[in-house]
Amino acid sequence: MTNSNKKLKYKTSDNFDISKPWDKDNQAWWDWYVSLADNDGKQSEIINADPLPNIVIPSNDEVISELAEPYYLTNDQIDFFKKNGFIKLKRVFSPGAVLKLRAELINLLKEEFKVDPDKGAQNRFLSLEVIWPYNALLRAYVLSPRLGQISADLLTVPAVRLYHDNVLAKQTGCGRTPWHFDDHHFPLDTNDVVTAWIPAQPIPLEMGPLSFAYPLDVHKLVNAVTFEKTGTGYDRRVSEVFLKNNVSVNETPFELGEVSFHHNLNFHTASSNRTNRSRVALANTYYRDGARVVHAPTMVSGDWQKFMPNVKPGDIAASPLNPICWPVKNKP
Ligand SMILES: O=C(O)CCC(=O)C(=O)O
């Protein structure tokens, strides 16, 4: 077990001191976080995304039963994930289940932010977390036995809990997601942590698909890069080290229904969204049952207490908002 947050290098200057907890809300965290991305500053031409397919949208019950069906992984796929720290799996969801998810997420985003995320170049990275307790449809996607089972199989652990659900909308014109690994973010004392990143529409390269450096241990190349709480230095230096070491990066489009899974030590990034449609995704993070919260979460852990109410540093991470998603006792 590692205390992940100890891996962040501290320096005495205030710009390197991330030891204080985050004291604003989750959206403020994302606004801050994307400000750390090293963008080239040029205005890119916005292109029209292909129309979404006109297909039959399943009922809630059809989605629930679809997402309870197993998705069998081969040993080669599990070995690939363990070596590279990510895997992209096609046809995890049916096209109808994805488009139903998108419609629901767009409604939720409109309600919260009072804007239509698909209208105009709004340049923002919007986020909504812990939606599933209040939304029966989202619950089917977040507590999905299918996703829980894939996550437990990839991590090769007997049971996984939910850390949080995270609705992410990278709007037209929004810049890069900075290079990072999630071990900086989740204040958990385990590396048995995986995020299912579920695109809610196809993602062509121009929309900024989530992109993964590999193999998994390339994170060691950037251990010595110091995280900075303002400016784009951390992101830029990680890019430079990866370039110098010829690190491979998987930056490929996502088909409708394709889902990626990344380990908390996998370094990942995403390019800007240069299309006229928001790049909407649902990112669910699952971790090994029995893990604890680290002793000293930092500001990079964001609003973690919202995801684990009444759980204190050092405690077992198991609040009512962190149900076991696999194995399944009761259907969601
Ligand atoms: O959606 C993005 O651009 C970033 C998401 C991410 O880093 C994550 O889910 O771990």
The ligand as a MOL file (V3000), in Angstrom:
LIG
                    3D

  0  0  0     0  0            999 V3000
M  V30 BEGIN CTAB
M  V30 COUNTS 10 9 0 0 0
M  V30 BEGIN ATOM
M  V30 1 O -12.3570 14.2000 -19.2090 0
M  V30 2 C -11.2100 14.6320 -19.1120 0
M  V30 3 O -10.6880 15.3700 -19.9540 0
M  V30 4 C -10.3890 14.2470 -17.9240 0
M  V30 5 C -10.9720 13.1160 -17.1640 0
M  V30 6 C -9.9910 12.4650 -16.2490 0
M  V30 7 O -8.8710 12.8390 -16.1360 0
M  V30 8 C -10.4320 11.3220 -15.4710 0
M  V30 9 O -11.6220 10.9560 -15.5190 0
M  V30 10 O -9.5790 10.7300 -14.7770 0
M  V30 END ATOM
M  V30 BEGIN BOND
M  V30 1 2 1 2
M  V30 2 1 2 3
M  V30 3 1 2 4
M  V30 4 1 4 5
M  V30 5 1 5 6
M  V30 6 2 6 7
M  V30 7 1 6 8
M  V30 8 2 8 9
M  V30 9 1 8 10
M  V30 END BOND
M  V30 END CTAB
M  END
